[in-house]
Amino acid sequence: MSYKTAYVNISNRHLDMAEILEKEGYYEGAVFHAYHAFEAICCAGLEELSDDLEHDRRLLMFINPYPENFQRKFFRVYQILSALTDSRTPVGTRNKSLYYDKIEPHKRFQAKDARTVIDRVDEIVNLIIPEI
């Protein structure tokens, strides 16, 4: 299996996990897995270049060569993920879905948050797959 195919599969599986967790009320888990679907699809586009990159760098390096209209859609998802926790980047939200930071993760996210993130990430993943 190619690197690209593996990461497309990983992205789709994270989206599936996000859906399952959201339906069961585990919103922090849904947000976490939606974030990872977003990151994994970027890894698919970067292929082996992504191996030694930190989370934030993967996202930003991936989007650089794409046209402006595609970048706008990508950054809409990037901003939605970041805004969930008033973080500078989606990685801040990823971390706050995992770790205690004055608020426990399960108290930080609501159903609307999880649904919004899943829907937006699913949309961008489906736009990215034919581009890579």
VOPAGU-2260 file (C-alpha; in pm, 1 decimal, decimal comma):
REM VOPAGU-2260
SITE   aa  ch    i         X         Y         Z
SITE  MET   A    0       0,0       0,0       0,0
SITE  SER   A    1     130,3     345,0     -83,6
SITE  TYR   A    2     193,5     608,5     179,6
SITE  LYS   A    3     -79,1     826,6      29,0
SITE  THR   A    4    -336,7     546,7      28,2
SITE  ALA   A    5    -252,4     453,0     385,1
SITE  TYR   A    6    -308,7     807,9     507,9
SITE  VAL   A    7    -631,3     848,4     311,3
SITE  ASN   A    8    -752,1     531,3     485,1
SITE  ILE   A    9    -634,6     661,8     822,9
SITE  SER   A   10    -816,6     989,4     762,5
SITE  ASN   A   11   -1139,6     810,0     674,3
SITE  ARG   A   12   -1112,8     584,7     979,3
SITE  HIS   A   13   -1063,4     885,8    1208,0
SITE  LEU   A   14   -1374,7    1044,1    1060,1
SITE  ASP   A   15   -1566,1     720,4    1124,2
SITE  MET   A   16   -1441,6     716,0    1484,7
SITE  ALA   A   17   -1542,1    1080,4    1527,6
SITE  GLU   A   18   -1894,9     997,3    1407,8
SITE  ILE   A   19   -1927,6     704,7    1648,4
SITE  LEU   A   20   -1799,5     904,3    1945,6
SITE  GLU   A   21   -2020,7    1202,4    1863,6
SITE  LYS   A   22   -2329,7     980,4    1853,9
SITE  GLU   A   23   -2239,5     839,7    2197,2
SITE  GLY   A   24   -2183,0    1183,4    2350,2
SITE  TYR   A   25   -1803,7    1168,1    2371,4
SITE  TYR   A   26   -1758,2    1506,6    2211,9
SITE  GLU   A   27   -1395,1    1555,7    2309,9
SITE  GLY   A   28   -1311,4    1224,8    2141,4
SITE  ALA   A   29   -1508,9    1325,1    1834,0
SITE  VAL   A   30   -1316,1    1653,6    1811,0
SITE  PHE   A   31    -985,2    1473,0    1863,0
SITE  HIS   A   32   -1051,8    1220,5    1586,5
SITE  ALA   A   33   -1187,9    1483,3    1347,6
SITE  TYR   A   34    -866,4    1680,9    1401,0
SITE  HIS   A   35    -663,8    1368,3    1322,6
SITE  ALA   A   36    -864,1    1304,7    1006,6
SITE  PHE   A   37    -764,1    1656,5     901,3
SITE  GLU   A   38    -398,2    1599,1     984,1
SITE  ALA   A   39    -390,2    1253,5     823,0
SITE  ILE   A   40    -523,9    1383,2     491,4
SITE  CYS   A   41    -245,5    1642,8     497,6
SITE  CYS   A   42       4,2    1361,3     557,6
SITE  ALA   A   43    -139,6    1182,6     253,7
SITE  GLY   A   44     -65,7    1490,3      44,3
SITE  LEU   A   45     280,0    1541,1     186,7
SITE  GLU   A   46     366,4    1170,8     177,2
SITE  GLU   A   47     701,4    1088,7     337,2
SITE  LEU   A   48     782,0    1457,6     385,2
SITE  SER   A   49     541,9    1458,6     679,6
SITE  ASP   A   50     732,2    1198,6     883,0
SITE  ASP   A   51     953,2    1435,4    1079,9
SITE  LEU   A   52     719,7    1735,9    1095,6
SITE  GLU   A   53     534,7    1853,6    1402,9
SITE  HIS   A   54     154,7    1872,7    1391,2
SITE  ASP   A   55     126,7    2243,8    1303,8
SITE  ARG   A   56     399,4    2229,9    1043,4
SITE  ARG   A   57     230,0    1940,6     860,7
SITE  LEU   A   58     -88,9    2138,4     817,5
SITE  LEU   A   59      79,5    2455,5     696,2
SITE  MET   A   60     334,6    2286,9     473,0
SITE  PHE   A   61      64,2    2079,0     306,2
SITE  ILE   A   62    -148,5    2372,6     193,8
SITE  ASN   A   63     128,4    2595,8      50,6
SITE  PRO   A   64     129,1    2474,2    -312,4
SITE  TYR   A   65    -249,4    2478,1    -361,7
SITE  PRO   A   66    -450,3    2751,6    -534,4
SITE  GLU   A   67    -600,7    3035,3    -331,5
SITE  ASN   A   68    -962,1    2914,9    -349,8
SITE  PHE   A   69    -856,8    2574,1    -216,0
SITE  GLN   A   70    -647,2    2738,7      56,3
SITE  ARG   A   71    -948,4    2946,6     168,9
SITE  LYS   A   72   -1155,3    2630,9     221,4
SITE  PHE   A   73    -866,5    2463,3     401,8
SITE  PHE   A   74    -815,2    2761,9     632,3
SITE  ARG   A   75   -1186,4    2776,8     709,5
SITE  VAL   A   76   -1152,4    2430,2     866,2
SITE  TYR   A   77    -822,2    2530,9    1026,9
SITE  GLN   A   78    -993,3    2832,3    1187,9
SITE  ILE   A   79   -1299,8    2637,8    1301,3
SITE  LEU   A   80   -1077,6    2386,1    1477,5
SITE  SER   A   81    -866,8    2661,8    1634,7
SITE  ALA   A   82   -1167,2    2866,2    1746,2
SITE  LEU   A   83   -1320,7    2581,6    1946,0
SITE  THR   A   84   -1071,3    2650,7    2222,3
SITE  ASP   A   85    -950,0    3000,7    2132,9
SITE  SER   A   86    -623,3    2843,8    2022,8
SITE  ARG   A   87    -384,7    2986,3    1765,9
SITE  THR   A   88    -388,4    2658,8    1573,9
SITE  PRO   A   89    -592,2    2338,6    1547,8
SITE  VAL   A   90    -321,9    2165,9    1751,0
SITE  GLY   A   91    -428,7    2371,3    2053,2
SITE  THR   A   92    -776,8    2225,8    2018,9
SITE  ARG   A   93    -630,1    1879,1    1967,6
SITE  ASN   A   94    -437,6    1914,8    2291,9
SITE  LYS   A   95    -736,6    2049,9    2481,4
SITE  SER   A   96    -940,3    1750,9    2368,4
SITE  LEU   A   97    -682,1    1527,5    2536,0
SITE  TYR   A   98    -537,9    1709,7    2835,3
SITE  TYR   A   99    -660,5    1897,3    3137,8
SITE  ASP   A  100    -610,7    2272,1    3103,6
SITE  LYS   A  101    -827,2    2432,0    3373,9
SITE  ILE   A  102   -1124,6    2255,0    3213,2
SITE  GLU   A  103   -1153,1    1881,5    3169,0
SITE  PRO   A  104   -1182,2    1779,8    2802,4
SITE  HIS   A  105   -1524,4    1619,1    2848,2
SITE  LYS   A  106   -1658,6    1948,9    2986,5
SITE  ARG   A  107   -1506,1    2164,3    2713,7
SITE  PHE   A  108   -1688,4    2043,8    2400,8
SITE  GLN   A  109   -2058,4    2026,0    2322,3
SITE  ALA   A  110   -2259,4    1831,0    2063,9
SITE  LYS   A  111   -2270,3    2131,3    1828,5
SITE  ASP   A  112   -1890,2    2164,0    1842,3
SITE  ALA   A  113   -1836,1    1800,6    1750,8
SITE  ARG   A  114   -2093,5    1804,3    1471,0
SITE  THR   A  115   -1955,4    2124,1    1318,4
SITE  VAL   A  116   -1598,3    1996,9    1319,1
SITE  ILE   A  117   -1690,6    1656,2    1178,2
SITE  ASP   A  118   -1892,3    1811,8     897,6
SITE  ARG   A  119   -1623,4    2063,9     801,4
SITE  VAL   A  120   -1338,7    1812,7     818,8
SITE  ASP   A  121   -1537,3    1561,1     614,7
SITE  GLU   A  122   -1597,2    1829,1     352,4
SITE  ILE   A  123   -1229,7    1926,5     324,5
SITE  VAL   A  124   -1110,1    1564,8     326,4
SITE  ASN   A  125   -1338,6    1493,3      30,2
SITE  LEU   A  126   -1204,9    1801,8    -149,7
SITE  ILE   A  127    -843,2    1707,6     -82,0
SITE  ILE   A  128    -853,8    1342,0    -190,7
SITE  PRO   A  129    -889,2    1415,8    -565,7
SITE  GLU   A  130    -624,2    1691,5    -540,2
SITE  ILE   A  131    -353,1    1464,5    -405,1
